[in-house]
């Protein structure tokens, strides 16, 4: 049981980290795209 709960906790932590990385990188991507559009015009 202890190993199972530890594995579940690890899974939750990794999916949370993935979510944080995705939400951190999407504003960066949007800003990068806006910067590229500004550079083109």
N, C-alpha and C positions, 0 to 999 in steps of 0.2 A: 504493500500500500504506500509506503513512504516513497519508494522509487517511482511509483505511478504518479503521485502528486507532484514530485519533483519534475518529472517529465512534462506534465501538464503545465506547470509553472514556466518551464523553459519554453514551451510552445507559445504560451501567451506572451512571454517577454520578447520572443523573436518576432512575432506578428506585430506587437506594439512598436518594436524598433523599426520594422519595415514600414509601418504606417507613418512613424515620425520622419523617416528618411524620405518617403514619398511626399508628404506634405511640406517638408523643408525644401525639396528639390523643385516642386512645381512653381512656387513664386520665383525661384531663381531662373527656371526655364522661361517663364513668362517675361521676366525682366530682360533676359538675354535676347529674347525674340524682339522685344520693344527696342532694345539698343540696336539690333541689326537693322530694323525698319528705319530707325532714325539715321543710321549710317548710310543707308541706301538713298534716302531722299535729300 
